[in-house]
């Protein structure tokens, strides 16, 4: 089900349905969140007022993929590494 991530979370989404993981609203430089999508469902990464890769849009993670996001600053937001 939908979940709001905490800084440092390592999340495995094992669902055949679409799920939204909302990123932390208050992050500091170096804070990370790791998400792995399994089970066939698409995971939406909700930006929660933060940018993702310098964009003001949510991100999509397809089944079988994973991402580690590191918060850089207010201009870049969470950066995919």
N, C-alpha and C positions, 0 to 999 in steps of 0.2 A: 504494500500500500504506500501511499505518499508519505514522505519523511522529510523533515528538515535536518540537514546534516549539522554536526558539530565540528569544530576545528579538530583535526586529527583523526576523524572517522575514516574507517576502511570498510566500505559497504559493498556487499555482494547482493545484486538484485536478481533473484532466481524466480522469475515470473514469466508466464506466457502472455500476460497482459501488459499494456503500457503503464509505466510508473513514472511519477515525478519525484526527483530528489532535489530539494531546494537547498541552495548553498547558504552558508552562514551569512547573516546580514552584517555582522560586525567582525571583520577580520583584520589581522595585523600582518605586516610583511613577514613572509616565511611560513605562515599558516598553510596547512595542506588538507586536502580531502581526496581520497582515492575511491573510485567507483568502478566496479566490474559488472557488466550486464551479461547474464546467462538466462537460459530458459526460453528464449525466443522473443520476449517482449522488448519494445523500444523504451529506453530511459530518457526522459527529458530532464536536463539539468537546469533548474530554475535559478536565475541569476540573483534574485532577492535584492535588488537595487545595486548590486555590484556588477561590473563589467566582466565578461569572459573573453579572454584574448583580445582585449581592447574594444569589444563590440557590446552594444547595448541590446543584446538579444540572448534568449535562452539557447542552450546547446542540446544536441541530440547524440545519444550514444546507442548504437545498434548492438543487438545480441552478439556475444562473442568478443566484444571489444572492452577495453578498460582505459581509464584515464586517471592520471594524477594531476590535480590542480593545485598550484601554489599561488597564494596571494602575493602580489608584487606591490601595488599602490593603487591610488584612485584613478589613475589614467589607464593602466593596463587591467586592473582588477585581478581576477584569477587567471593564471596563465597555464595552459596545457603543456606538460612536459613529457 
